[in-house]
């Protein structure tokens, strides 16, 4: 009895020693491989704070740039919302055709999952860079990159929502002899709508942050503006871009949470 | 509905439900507003003189080149593999650094372990970190550290901290309040409660969230390679497309990234299933 219990503790300790040993080895391996300088990292972390406190804040003159910044911010927000909403249409269609509760044949589930996985794992950078070759520095580049990036996530999110919400509704209605399209469009879709909207709002928040990255790479929107100020060492104006972005993101999050409280 | 994380998990109500009229109306209004904004955005989008039909056909042809004619040119398959391992290395570092800091912040952010004033401060800090896009964090640190891996690792770790703090805190809060009260009644100290009860019982969740973040950090490391000159495959992607305009090499790099990301996704799903069994 005692020895059995002791074995459990020994095994548990051995397991955690093994786990943390492996983790430590992988971490050290990564440090060596990427030539990450731990000391330099810590020093520059501290340096960045002192530098930020003494340079990275808006001054009187940077507020003259506020109109420009707000125009680009609005462009970025509109781009994120429209890319999300447009991507939601094919995603919803894919999710309906692939979900367990609404599919016509299991084959469609495999297709929808595959398409979802492809778009979810494709690097956003690749979309942005390829699109830029033809669409150059236009807002369309950013819009299309975010659109393609959102497809995969939304397909998967919608599919799981419809799987979850649909099952009960479908079982009940199948018993009454309702036809499949009726079940899908009269019961499953309406009852998953609140969660679909919740995912849309989440995707919009994510896309605003991603739009900054895409804008930085492709020369559009608020990311580009930050890049311009940053590269011309106008850190006061750059900090204003950060502050305005933070306000926009937190504002949208607050609105989204308010909407969620009512609809969910 | 747990694949994307703690940031939305709490917002999703489980199971089918009969929304009341107010909820139904609000859902309708939200959809209408989003559709209206989208139409306005598309109608007023500045096309900057792009010939759209031509750009679309060019892009489709470019996608064809990328996906159907990948080729090694400057980068051999072995090089690409090394670069992928390098990117995975960056992802490991940002995840480990993020997890270590987040473990402490998560304990301070859990309502059953810390006073409300402290959890509020932690939550505010996390919201602020999250609101600043990753690329901006990296560039801010790049002023002090220079563009490259060091700045990328610190900048990316910031978002890992924010994400994991929230995930860990919510895992800790799942622990039954009675367990903590019982331990406190026996005179256990805060540290004893944390190490003997809180951490062991939430370990599987912590592992699961951390691996999910690792998956996300791989994607982020690719992005920072392209945007902020961090090492790894992202930088090759940027050079192949933005510098050499070599679409066939973009194809090779893209397939490597895609394959790695899908492998990580499969591993994460397996890990989660295994952890659930326990």
HADDOCK unambig.tbl for C-alpha pairs under 7 A between the chains (distance, minus, plus):
assign (segid A and resid 27 and name CA) (segid B and resid 92 and name CA) 6.54 0.50 0.50
assign (segid A and resid 27 and name CA) (segid B and resid 93 and name CA) 6.30 0.50 0.50
assign (segid A and resid 30 and name CA) (segid B and resid 89 and name CA) 4.47 0.50 0.50
assign (segid A and resid 30 and name CA) (segid B and resid 90 and name CA) 6.88 0.50 0.50
assign (segid A and resid 30 and name CA) (segid B and resid 92 and name CA) 6.83 0.50 0.50
assign (segid A and resid 30 and name CA) (segid B and resid 93 and name CA) 6.67 0.50 0.50
assign (segid A and resid 33 and name CA) (segid B and resid 86 and name CA) 6.55 0.50 0.50
assign (segid A and resid 33 and name CA) (segid B and resid 89 and name CA) 6.99 0.50 0.50
assign (segid A and resid 34 and name CA) (segid B and resid 86 and name CA) 5.92 0.50 0.50
assign (segid A and resid 34 and name CA) (segid B and resid 89 and name CA) 6.40 0.50 0.50
assign (segid A and resid 34 and name CA) (segid B and resid 90 and name CA) 6.74 0.50 0.50
assign (segid A and resid 36 and name CA) (segid B and resid 149 and name CA) 6.66 0.50 0.50
assign (segid A and resid 36 and name CA) (segid B and resid 150 and name CA) 5.94 0.50 0.50
assign (segid A and resid 37 and name CA) (segid B and resid 150 and name CA) 6.84 0.50 0.50
assign (segid A and resid 41 and name CA) (segid B and resid 150 and name CA) 5.86 0.50 0.50
assign (segid A and resid 44 and name CA) (segid B and resid 144 and name CA) 5.43 0.50 0.50
assign (segid A and resid 44 and name CA) (segid B and resid 145 and name CA) 5.32 0.50 0.50
assign (segid A and resid 47 and name CA) (segid B and resid 144 and name CA) 6.11 0.50 0.50
assign (segid A and resid 48 and name CA) (segid B and resid 141 and name CA) 5.76 0.50 0.50
assign (segid A and resid 48 and name CA) (segid B and resid 144 and name CA) 5.28 0.50 0.50
assign (segid A and resid 78 and name CA) (segid B and resid 41 and name CA) 5.60 0.50 0.50
assign (segid A and resid 79 and name CA) (segid B and resid 41 and name CA) 6.89 0.50 0.50
assign (segid A and resid 81 and name CA) (segid B and resid 38 and name CA) 6.45 0.50 0.50
assign (segid A and resid 82 and name CA) (segid B and resid 38 and name CA) 4.31 0.50 0.50
assign (segid A and resid 82 and name CA) (segid B and resid 41 and name CA) 6.45 0.50 0.50
assign (segid A and resid 85 and name CA) (segid B and resid 38 and name CA) 6.86 0.50 0.50
assign (segid A and resid 121 and name CA) (segid B and resid 258 and name CA) 5.78 0.50 0.50
assign (segid A and resid 121 and name CA) (segid B and resid 261 and name CA) 5.73 0.50 0.50
assign (segid A and resid 121 and name CA) (segid B and resid 262 and name CA) 6.48 0.50 0.50
assign (segid A and resid 122 and name CA) (segid B and resid 258 and name CA) 5.65 0.50 0.50
assign (segid A and resid 123 and name CA) (segid B and resid 219 and name CA) 6.70 0.50 0.50
assign (segid A and resid 125 and name CA) (segid B and resid 223 and name CA) 6.00 0.50 0.50
assign (segid A and resid 126 and name CA) (segid B and resid 254 and name CA) 7.00 0.50 0.50
assign (segid A and resid 129 and name CA) (segid B and resid 241 and name CA) 6.19 0.50 0.50
assign (segid A and resid 129 and name CA) (segid B and resid 242 and name CA) 6.72 0.50 0.50
assign (segid A and resid 130 and name CA) (segid B and resid 241 and name CA) 6.94 0.50 0.50
assign (segid A and resid 131 and name CA) (segid B and resid 59 and name CA) 6.25 0.50 0.50
assign (segid A and resid 134 and name CA) (segid B and resid 55 and name CA) 4.98 0.50 0.50
assign (segid A and resid 134 and name CA) (segid B and resid 58 and name CA) 6.15 0.50 0.50
assign (segid A and resid 134 and name CA) (segid B and resid 59 and name CA) 5.93 0.50 0.50
assign (segid A and resid 135 and name CA) (segid B and resid 50 and name CA) 6.36 0.50 0.50
assign (segid A and resid 135 and name CA) (segid B and resid 55 and name CA) 5.78 0.50 0.50
assign (segid A and resid 138 and name CA) (segid B and resid 47 and name CA) 5.96 0.50 0.50
assign (segid A and resid 138 and name CA) (segid B and resid 48 and name CA) 5.55 0.50 0.50
assign (segid A and resid 139 and name CA) (segid B and resid 46 and name CA) 6.65 0.50 0.50
assign (segid A and resid 139 and name CA) (segid B and resid 47 and name CA) 6.80 0.50 0.50
assign (segid A and resid 140 and name CA) (segid B and resid 47 and name CA) 6.71 0.50 0.50
assign (segid A and resid 160 and name CA) (segid B and resid 1 and name CA) 6.43 0.50 0.50
assign (segid A and resid 164 and name CA) (segid B and resid 15 and name CA) 6.20 0.50 0.50
assign (segid A and resid 165 and name CA) (segid B and resid 15 and name CA) 5.43 0.50 0.50
assign (segid A and resid 165 and name CA) (segid B and resid 16 and name CA) 4.56 0.50 0.50
assign (segid A and resid 168 and name CA) (segid B and resid 16 and name CA) 6.86 0.50 0.50
assign (segid A and resid 191 and name CA) (segid B and resid 16 and name CA) 6.81 0.50 0.50
assign (segid A and resid 191 and name CA) (segid B and resid 17 and name CA) 6.90 0.50 0.50
assign (segid A and resid 194 and name CA) (segid B and resid 27 and name CA) 6.03 0.50 0.50
assign (segid A and resid 195 and name CA) (segid B and resid 12 and name CA) 6.77 0.50 0.50
assign (segid A and resid 209 and name CA) (segid B and resid 133 and name CA) 4.97 0.50 0.50
assign (segid A and resid 212 and name CA) (segid B and resid 133 and name CA) 6.89 0.50 0.50
assign (segid A and resid 213 and name CA) (segid B and resid 135 and name CA) 6.03 0.50 0.50
assign (segid A and resid 217 and name CA) (segid B and resid 227 and name CA) 6.31 0.50 0.50
assign (segid A and resid 242 and name CA) (segid B and resid 132 and name CA) 6.79 0.50 0.50
assign (segid A and resid 246 and name CA) (segid B and resid 131 and name CA) 5.14 0.50 0.50
assign (segid A and resid 246 and name CA) (segid B and resid 132 and name CA) 5.80 0.50 0.50
assign (segid A and resid 249 and name CA) (segid B and resid 131 and name CA) 5.71 0.50 0.50
assign (segid A and resid 250 and name CA) (segid B and resid 131 and name CA) 6.42 0.50 0.50
assign (segid A and resid 262 and name CA) (segid B and resid 23 and name CA) 5.58 0.50 0.50
assign (segid A and resid 262 and name CA) (segid B and resid 26 and name CA) 6.96 0.50 0.50
assign (segid A and resid 263 and name CA) (segid B and resid 23 and name CA) 4.31 0.50 0.50
assign (segid A and resid 263 and name CA) (segid B and resid 24 and name CA) 6.78 0.50 0.50
assign (segid A and resid 263 and name CA) (segid B and resid 26 and name CA) 6.19 0.50 0.50
assign (segid A and resid 263 and name CA) (segid B and resid 27 and name CA) 5.96 0.50 0.50
assign (segid A and resid 264 and name CA) (segid B and resid 13 and name CA) 6.26 0.50 0.50
